[in-house]
Amino acid sequence: MALPLSIRPTRWSDPRVEIWSTRSSKMVSSPVVITRMQAIMQKEMVREFLAEFMSTYVMMVFGLGSVAHMVLGGKFGSFLGVNLGFGFGVTMGVHMAGNISGAHMNAALTFTNCALGRMSWKKFPVYILGQFLGSFLAAATVYCLFYSAIIEFSGGHLTVTGPVATASIFATYLPDHSTLWRGFLDEGPQGAATVSAPQVLVTGMLQLCLFAITDKENNPALQGTQALVIGILVFVIGVSLGMNTGYAMNPSRDLPPRFFTYIAGWGIQVFRARDWWWVPVVAPLLGAYLGGIIYLVFIGSTVARRPQILEDSMVYEDRRIPVLPKTMPNPPMTSPLTPVSVSPINRPSVRTVPPLSDPIYLEHF
């Protein structure tokens, strides 16, 4: 028997109910997603990666922007402005990531900290990846901001060398006056192998001074002024040692923007121009390592340290410093009115504790 049409069950549901159920499911799933994202963001490696990424991005946007003003703007930019841009860009980066990752913003500094045992090697790729991505994105940002000026200045031809070259906005290149030694290779390179020495010296000076600024047992920068002092250090290095090759002392500042220019239209010439591209990558690593060793040997070892015996049984992961456990419990408290017998009969037995090995001291650097 067929049911009347008015009481037949319909296969169509109320669209208002469907909309409400969809919204409610989204409201329920959103807190779960947010909670998971917060849990991921609280991981130490993730926080350090993001800190290096953001601090390097900020430094490079200010620095490359100042270079663009010098190359494209004429009266709007100068070499002094470039040094101020990079110097205060570093200051802002240190403020942003100093207490999270240390705000290295430089692959050479990260390599030195790992090589000298101040940081675990497993963090090395995390720091480098964050720095390279931040630098690459900063190059893309500056390219987009100054695209019309770049095209107008170059006449639509993106070149690496010549009077209207614009690749130097993003990476360093060997100038003509830095030709030191011809004939070293068969094709006669323009002294690229010999001008790596200034990069070693400049990066060594950077690392040497950074260790002095942050050495709490010597004469460090005042609390809260480290970022400004480090920015002034970069500025001073630029105005005093930056003429030859633009003080290319940071692989994270040079290599990622060079890759960007290769993709953006400058072509393979950004790597072939006078065989220079590898010098800002290799020389800073060597220079920073030598500068760190020189400080530790000649300055750090002569500073009177205040040793501290640690009492918790644990091992710091990054510094690999074992800590001694507590050896004796707290002595029992007795009232000053309680008579204490010191006769040989009532004297408690004393168990000889073997002497501990030499205490391990921490040096706060």
WOPEJO-V400228 format. One record per pair of residues at least 6 apart in sequence whose ideal C-beta (glycine too) atoms are under 8 Angstrom apart, sorted by sequence separation. I is the first residue (numbers start at 1). GAP is how many residues later the second one is. D is the distance in Angstrom with one decimal. If there is no record, write none. Layout:
i=I gap=GAP d=D
i=I gap=GAP d=D
This chain:
i=40 gap=6 d=5.9
i=41 gap=6 d=6.8
i=71 gap=6 d=7.2
i=97 gap=6 d=4.1
i=104 gap=6 d=4.7
i=113 gap=6 d=4.2
i=114 gap=6 d=7.2
i=159 gap=6 d=4.9
i=167 gap=6 d=6.9
i=182 gap=6 d=5.4
i=212 gap=6 d=6.4
i=214 gap=6 d=5.9
i=220 gap=6 d=7.6
i=241 gap=6 d=5.6
i=248 gap=6 d=5.5
i=262 gap=6 d=6.7
i=271 gap=6 d=4.8
i=315 gap=6 d=7.1
i=334 gap=6 d=6.8
i=69 gap=7 d=4.9
i=70 gap=7 d=3.5
i=96 gap=7 d=6.9
i=114 gap=7 d=5.1
i=143 gap=7 d=7.4
i=157 gap=7 d=7.2
i=159 gap=7 d=6.9
i=160 gap=7 d=4.3
i=182 gap=7 d=7.7
i=184 gap=7 d=7.4
i=212 gap=7 d=7.5
i=213 gap=7 d=6.1
i=214 gap=7 d=7.6
i=270 gap=7 d=7.2
i=315 gap=7 d=5.3
i=316 gap=7 d=7.7
i=69 gap=8 d=3.0
i=70 gap=8 d=6.0
i=97 gap=8 d=7.9
i=150 gap=8 d=7.5
i=158 gap=8 d=6.3
i=159 gap=8 d=7.1
i=182 gap=8 d=7.1
i=212 gap=8 d=7.8
i=213 gap=8 d=5.0
i=221 gap=8 d=4.2
i=262 gap=8 d=5.2
i=315 gap=8 d=6.8
i=41 gap=9 d=7.7
i=68 gap=9 d=7.5
i=70 gap=9 d=6.5
i=94 gap=9 d=4.5
i=104 gap=9 d=7.3
i=110 gap=9 d=7.4
i=114 gap=9 d=7.5
i=155 gap=9 d=6.4
i=158 gap=9 d=7.3
i=182 gap=9 d=6.7
i=184 gap=9 d=5.7
i=221 gap=9 d=8.0
i=238 gap=9 d=5.5
i=261 gap=9 d=4.9
i=262 gap=9 d=6.9
i=314 gap=9 d=5.4
i=67 gap=10 d=7.7
i=93 gap=10 d=5.3
i=114 gap=10 d=5.1
i=154 gap=10 d=4.8
i=181 gap=10 d=4.4
i=184 gap=10 d=7.4
i=237 gap=10 d=5.7
i=313 gap=10 d=6.3
i=66 gap=11 d=6.6
i=70 gap=11 d=6.4
i=102 gap=11 d=7.7
i=153 gap=11 d=6.2
i=154 gap=11 d=7.8
i=179 gap=11 d=4.9
i=180 gap=11 d=3.9
i=310 gap=11 d=7.8
i=312 gap=11 d=5.4
i=313 gap=11 d=7.5
i=69 gap=12 d=6.2
i=70 gap=12 d=5.6
i=93 gap=12 d=5.2
i=154 gap=12 d=5.2
i=161 gap=12 d=7.4
i=178 gap=12 d=7.8
i=179 gap=12 d=5.0
i=181 gap=12 d=7.4
i=214 gap=12 d=6.9
i=237 gap=12 d=7.4
i=258 gap=12 d=5.3
i=311 gap=12 d=7.2
i=313 gap=12 d=3.9
i=111 gap=13 d=7.2
i=153 gap=13 d=6.5
i=160 gap=13 d=6.9
i=178 gap=13 d=6.7
i=181 gap=13 d=4.6
i=213 gap=13 d=6.4
i=258 gap=13 d=7.1
i=310 gap=13 d=3.9
i=311 gap=13 d=6.5
i=312 gap=13 d=7.4
i=313 gap=13 d=7.9
i=110 gap=14 d=6.2
i=180 gap=14 d=4.6
i=310 gap=14 d=6.3
i=311 gap=14 d=7.1
i=312 gap=14 d=7.8
i=66 gap=15 d=5.1
i=67 gap=15 d=5.4
i=90 gap=15 d=6.8
i=180 gap=15 d=5.9
i=309 gap=15 d=6.5
i=311 gap=15 d=5.1
i=66 gap=16 d=4.7
i=150 gap=16 d=5.2
i=174 gap=16 d=6.4
i=213 gap=16 d=5.6
i=110 gap=17 d=4.5
i=174 gap=17 d=7.9
i=178 gap=17 d=5.2
i=213 gap=17 d=6.3
i=66 gap=18 d=6.9
i=67 gap=18 d=7.5
i=110 gap=18 d=6.5
i=174 gap=18 d=6.4
i=63 gap=19 d=7.4
i=66 gap=19 d=2.8
i=150 gap=19 d=7.5
i=258 gap=19 d=6.2
i=65 gap=20 d=6.5
i=66 gap=20 d=6.9
i=107 gap=20 d=7.8
i=210 gap=20 d=6.9
i=213 gap=20 d=7.1
i=107 gap=21 d=5.5
i=110 gap=21 d=7.5
i=174 gap=21 d=6.5
i=63 gap=22 d=5.1
i=255 gap=22 d=7.7
i=62 gap=23 d=4.9
i=63 gap=23 d=4.0
i=104 gap=23 d=6.0
i=146 gap=23 d=7.5
i=210 gap=23 d=7.3
i=62 gap=24 d=7.1
i=107 gap=24 d=6.1
i=209 gap=24 d=5.3
i=106 gap=25 d=7.3
i=107 gap=25 d=7.9
i=255 gap=25 d=7.2
i=328 gap=25 d=7.7
i=62 gap=26 d=6.6
i=63 gap=26 d=4.9
i=101 gap=26 d=6.9
i=105 gap=26 d=6.2
i=254 gap=26 d=4.0
i=255 gap=26 d=5.6
i=327 gap=26 d=7.0
i=59 gap=27 d=7.2
i=62 gap=27 d=3.4
i=104 gap=27 d=7.1
i=142 gap=27 d=7.2
i=143 gap=27 d=7.6
i=206 gap=27 d=7.1
i=253 gap=27 d=8.0
i=254 gap=27 d=6.9
i=61 gap=28 d=7.4
i=142 gap=28 d=7.4
i=206 gap=28 d=7.5
i=60 gap=29 d=7.2
i=101 gap=29 d=7.9
i=251 gap=29 d=6.3
i=327 gap=29 d=6.7
i=59 gap=30 d=4.0
i=62 gap=30 d=7.0
i=250 gap=30 d=7.6
i=251 gap=30 d=4.6
i=58 gap=31 d=6.4
i=59 gap=31 d=5.4
i=139 gap=31 d=5.1
i=206 gap=31 d=6.2
i=248 gap=31 d=7.2
i=249 gap=31 d=7.8
i=205 gap=32 d=6.4
i=248 gap=32 d=3.7
i=324 gap=32 d=6.9
i=59 gap=33 d=7.0
i=251 gap=33 d=5.7
i=58 gap=34 d=5.2
i=59 gap=34 d=4.3
i=245 gap=34 d=7.8
i=250 gap=34 d=6.2
i=251 gap=34 d=7.1
i=58 gap=35 d=5.3
i=202 gap=35 d=6.2
i=245 gap=35 d=7.7
i=248 gap=35 d=7.9
i=249 gap=35 d=5.0
i=324 gap=35 d=6.4
i=205 gap=36 d=7.4
i=248 gap=36 d=7.4
i=324 gap=36 d=6.3
i=55 gap=37 d=7.9
i=56 gap=37 d=6.8
i=323 gap=37 d=7.1
i=55 gap=38 d=3.6
i=58 gap=38 d=6.1
i=249 gap=38 d=7.0
i=322 gap=38 d=6.2
i=55 gap=39 d=7.3
i=202 gap=39 d=5.1
i=321 gap=39 d=6.6
i=201 gap=40 d=7.5
i=202 gap=40 d=8.0
i=55 gap=41 d=4.7
i=321 gap=41 d=6.2
i=54 gap=42 d=5.8
i=55 gap=42 d=3.8
i=54 gap=43 d=6.6
i=198 gap=43 d=7.2
i=206 gap=43 d=5.7
i=51 gap=45 d=7.2
i=52 gap=45 d=6.5
i=202 gap=45 d=5.1
i=51 gap=46 d=3.6
i=55 gap=46 d=7.6
i=59 gap=46 d=5.4
i=198 gap=46 d=5.2
i=199 gap=46 d=6.7
i=203 gap=46 d=4.0
i=198 gap=47 d=6.5
i=202 gap=47 d=4.8
i=203 gap=47 d=7.9
i=55 gap=48 d=4.9
i=51 gap=49 d=3.9
i=52 gap=49 d=5.2
i=56 gap=49 d=4.7
i=195 gap=49 d=6.9
i=199 gap=49 d=5.8
i=51 gap=50 d=4.0
i=55 gap=50 d=5.3
i=195 gap=50 d=6.5
i=199 gap=50 d=6.2
i=309 gap=50 d=4.6
i=310 gap=50 d=7.2
i=52 gap=51 d=7.7
i=309 gap=51 d=7.4
i=48 gap=52 d=6.3
i=51 gap=52 d=7.1
i=52 gap=52 d=6.5
i=307 gap=52 d=7.6
i=309 gap=52 d=6.9
i=310 gap=52 d=6.3
i=47 gap=53 d=5.6
i=48 gap=53 d=4.1
i=52 gap=53 d=6.9
i=308 gap=53 d=6.3
i=47 gap=54 d=7.5
i=307 gap=54 d=3.6
i=308 gap=54 d=5.0
i=307 gap=55 d=7.5
i=305 gap=56 d=7.4
i=307 gap=56 d=7.9
i=305 gap=58 d=5.2
i=300 gap=65 d=7.3
i=178 gap=66 d=5.3
i=177 gap=67 d=7.9
i=178 gap=67 d=6.3
i=175 gap=69 d=7.3
i=175 gap=70 d=7.2
i=174 gap=71 d=6.2
i=172 gap=73 d=5.6
i=52 gap=74 d=7.8
i=56 gap=74 d=6.9
i=60 gap=74 d=6.7
i=64 gap=74 d=6.2
i=68 gap=74 d=6.0
i=72 gap=74 d=6.3
i=172 gap=74 d=4.4
i=48 gap=75 d=6.7
i=52 gap=75 d=5.2
i=56 gap=75 d=4.6
i=60 gap=75 d=5.0
i=64 gap=75 d=6.4
i=73 gap=76 d=7.6
i=172 gap=76 d=4.0
i=49 gap=77 d=5.1
i=53 gap=77 d=4.0
i=57 gap=77 d=3.8
i=61 gap=77 d=4.7
i=65 gap=77 d=5.7
i=68 gap=77 d=7.9
i=72 gap=77 d=4.6
i=45 gap=78 d=7.1
i=48 gap=78 d=6.1
i=49 gap=78 d=7.6
i=52 gap=78 d=3.4
i=53 gap=78 d=7.4
i=56 gap=78 d=3.4
i=57 gap=78 d=7.4
i=60 gap=78 d=3.4
i=64 gap=78 d=4.3
i=68 gap=78 d=4.7
i=72 gap=78 d=6.6
i=168 gap=78 d=7.9
i=48 gap=79 d=6.8
i=51 gap=79 d=7.4
i=52 gap=79 d=5.2
i=55 gap=79 d=7.3
i=56 gap=79 d=5.4
i=59 gap=79 d=7.9
i=60 gap=79 d=7.0
i=49 gap=80 d=6.7
i=50 gap=80 d=7.0
i=53 gap=80 d=5.6
i=54 gap=80 d=6.6
i=57 gap=80 d=5.8
i=61 gap=80 d=5.8
i=65 gap=80 d=7.3
i=199 gap=80 d=6.1
i=203 gap=80 d=6.9
i=207 gap=80 d=7.2
i=211 gap=80 d=7.7
i=45 gap=81 d=5.4
i=49 gap=81 d=4.4
i=53 gap=81 d=4.3
i=57 gap=81 d=4.9
i=61 gap=81 d=6.5
i=65 gap=81 d=7.9
i=68 gap=81 d=7.4
i=72 gap=81 d=5.0
i=199 gap=81 d=6.5
i=203 gap=81 d=4.1
i=206 gap=81 d=7.8
i=207 gap=81 d=4.2
i=211 gap=81 d=6.2
i=218 gap=81 d=6.9
i=48 gap=82 d=7.4
i=52 gap=82 d=6.8
i=56 gap=82 d=7.3
i=60 gap=82 d=7.9
i=68 gap=82 d=7.9
i=71 gap=82 d=7.5
i=172 gap=82 d=5.7
i=192 gap=82 d=5.8
i=206 gap=82 d=7.0
i=207 gap=82 d=7.8
i=218 gap=82 d=7.8
i=171 gap=83 d=5.2
i=192 gap=83 d=4.7
i=196 gap=83 d=4.8
i=200 gap=83 d=5.1
i=203 gap=83 d=7.9
i=204 gap=83 d=4.1
i=208 gap=83 d=4.1
i=212 gap=83 d=6.7
i=57 gap=84 d=7.9
i=171 gap=84 d=7.8
i=190 gap=84 d=4.7
i=192 gap=84 d=5.3
i=195 gap=84 d=6.8
i=199 gap=84 d=3.5
i=200 gap=84 d=7.7
i=203 gap=84 d=3.3
i=204 gap=84 d=6.7
i=207 gap=84 d=3.5
i=208 gap=84 d=7.5
i=211 gap=84 d=4.2
i=215 gap=84 d=7.8
i=189 gap=85 d=6.8
i=190 gap=85 d=7.9
i=199 gap=85 d=5.9
i=202 gap=85 d=6.8
i=203 gap=85 d=4.9
i=206 gap=85 d=6.9
i=207 gap=85 d=5.0
i=211 gap=85 d=7.4
i=215 gap=85 d=6.9
i=218 gap=85 d=5.1
i=171 gap=86 d=5.0
i=189 gap=86 d=5.3
i=196 gap=86 d=7.1
i=197 gap=86 d=7.9
i=200 gap=86 d=5.4
i=201 gap=86 d=6.5
i=204 gap=86 d=5.1
i=205 gap=86 d=6.6
i=208 gap=86 d=6.1
i=217 gap=86 d=5.2
i=170 gap=87 d=3.8
i=171 gap=87 d=4.1
i=192 gap=87 d=6.1
i=196 gap=87 d=4.2
i=200 gap=87 d=3.8
i=204 gap=87 d=3.4
i=208 gap=87 d=5.1
i=212 gap=87 d=7.0
i=217 gap=87 d=7.6
i=170 gap=88 d=6.9
i=199 gap=88 d=6.2
i=203 gap=88 d=6.8
i=207 gap=88 d=7.5
i=211 gap=88 d=7.7
i=215 gap=88 d=7.2
i=217 gap=88 d=5.5
i=211 gap=89 d=7.2
i=217 gap=89 d=7.0
i=170 gap=90 d=6.4
i=171 gap=90 d=6.5
i=200 gap=90 d=6.9
i=204 gap=90 d=7.2
i=170 gap=91 d=5.1
i=72 gap=94 d=7.5
i=167 gap=94 d=5.3
i=71 gap=95 d=6.4
i=108 gap=95 d=5.5
i=112 gap=95 d=5.8
i=71 gap=97 d=6.4
i=72 gap=97 d=7.5
i=109 gap=97 d=7.9
i=71 gap=98 d=5.3
i=109 gap=98 d=6.6
i=108 gap=99 d=7.4
i=167 gap=99 d=5.0
i=171 gap=99 d=6.7
i=174 gap=99 d=7.6
i=166 gap=100 d=8.0
i=173 gap=100 d=5.8
i=174 gap=100 d=5.0
i=67 gap=101 d=7.3
i=68 gap=101 d=5.0
i=109 gap=101 d=7.1
i=173 gap=101 d=7.4
i=67 gap=102 d=5.2
i=167 gap=102 d=7.9
i=174 gap=102 d=4.5
i=67 gap=103 d=7.9
i=158 gap=103 d=7.9
i=167 gap=103 d=5.6
i=173 gap=103 d=6.0
i=172 gap=104 d=7.7
i=64 gap=105 d=6.4
i=174 gap=105 d=7.9
i=64 gap=106 d=6.3
i=158 gap=106 d=7.5
i=160 gap=106 d=5.9
i=167 gap=106 d=8.0
i=171 gap=106 d=7.9
i=158 gap=107 d=4.6
i=159 gap=107 d=7.4
i=158 gap=108 d=4.8
i=161 gap=108 d=7.9
i=172 gap=108 d=5.7
i=158 gap=109 d=7.8
i=160 gap=109 d=4.5
i=171 gap=109 d=7.8
i=159 gap=110 d=7.9
i=160 gap=110 d=5.7
i=161 gap=112 d=6.1
i=160 gap=113 d=5.0
i=135 gap=117 d=5.3
i=139 gap=117 d=6.6
i=143 gap=117 d=7.1
i=134 gap=118 d=8.0
i=135 gap=118 d=6.2
i=139 gap=118 d=3.8
i=138 gap=119 d=7.6
i=132 gap=120 d=6.1
i=135 gap=120 d=7.9
i=136 gap=120 d=4.0
i=140 gap=120 d=6.0
i=131 gap=121 d=3.9
i=135 gap=121 d=4.0
i=136 gap=121 d=7.0
i=139 gap=121 d=4.1
i=143 gap=121 d=6.1
i=135 gap=122 d=6.1
i=139 gap=122 d=7.4
i=132 gap=123 d=7.2
i=133 gap=123 d=7.7
i=136 gap=123 d=6.7
i=128 gap=124 d=7.4
i=132 gap=124 d=4.7
i=136 gap=124 d=5.6
i=140 gap=124 d=8.0
i=98 gap=128 d=7.0
i=98 gap=129 d=6.4
i=94 gap=132 d=6.7
i=95 gap=132 d=4.8
i=94 gap=133 d=3.7
i=92 gap=135 d=7.8
i=91 gap=136 d=4.8
i=94 gap=136 d=5.6
i=91 gap=137 d=5.7
i=94 gap=137 d=7.3
i=91 gap=139 d=6.8
i=90 gap=140 d=6.0
i=91 gap=140 d=3.2
i=90 gap=141 d=4.8
i=108 gap=141 d=6.9
i=89 gap=142 d=7.8
i=108 gap=142 d=6.5
i=88 gap=143 d=5.4
i=106 gap=143 d=7.6
i=107 gap=143 d=7.1
i=108 gap=143 d=6.1
i=87 gap=144 d=4.5
i=90 gap=144 d=4.8
i=106 gap=144 d=4.5
i=107 gap=144 d=4.2
i=87 gap=145 d=6.5
i=105 gap=145 d=7.5
i=106 gap=145 d=7.5
i=107 gap=145 d=4.6
i=106 gap=146 d=5.7
i=217 gap=146 d=7.2
i=87 gap=147 d=4.6
i=88 gap=147 d=7.8
i=105 gap=147 d=6.6
i=106 gap=147 d=7.3
i=217 gap=147 d=6.6
i=86 gap=148 d=5.8
i=87 gap=148 d=3.3
i=216 gap=148 d=5.3
i=217 gap=148 d=7.5
i=86 gap=149 d=7.5
i=216 gap=149 d=7.3
i=215 gap=150 d=6.1
i=83 gap=151 d=7.8
i=84 gap=151 d=6.4
i=87 gap=151 d=6.9
i=214 gap=151 d=7.4
i=83 gap=152 d=5.0
i=86 gap=152 d=6.4
i=211 gap=154 d=7.7
i=83 gap=155 d=3.6
i=82 gap=156 d=7.1
i=83 gap=156 d=5.2
i=80 gap=159 d=7.0
i=83 gap=159 d=6.7
i=79 gap=160 d=8.0
i=79 gap=163 d=7.6
i=112 gap=173 d=7.9
i=116 gap=173 d=7.8
i=111 gap=174 d=5.2
i=115 gap=174 d=5.7
i=108 gap=176 d=3.8
i=112 gap=176 d=4.3
i=116 gap=176 d=5.5
i=107 gap=177 d=7.6
i=108 gap=177 d=5.1
i=111 gap=177 d=6.7
i=112 gap=177 d=5.1
i=115 gap=177 d=7.9
i=116 gap=177 d=7.5
i=106 gap=178 d=7.5
i=107 gap=178 d=7.4
i=111 gap=178 d=6.9
i=108 gap=179 d=7.0
i=109 gap=179 d=5.9
i=112 gap=179 d=7.7
i=108 gap=180 d=3.9
i=112 gap=180 d=4.7
i=116 gap=180 d=7.2
i=108 gap=181 d=8.0
i=106 gap=182 d=7.8
i=63 gap=190 d=7.2
i=60 gap=193 d=6.6
i=64 gap=193 d=7.0
i=59 gap=194 d=8.0
i=123 gap=195 d=7.8
i=56 gap=196 d=6.1
i=60 gap=197 d=7.5
i=120 gap=197 d=6.1
i=120 gap=198 d=4.9
i=119 gap=199 d=5.4
i=118 gap=200 d=7.2
i=118 gap=201 d=7.0
i=117 gap=202 d=6.9
i=117 gap=203 d=6.7
i=118 gap=247 d=7.1
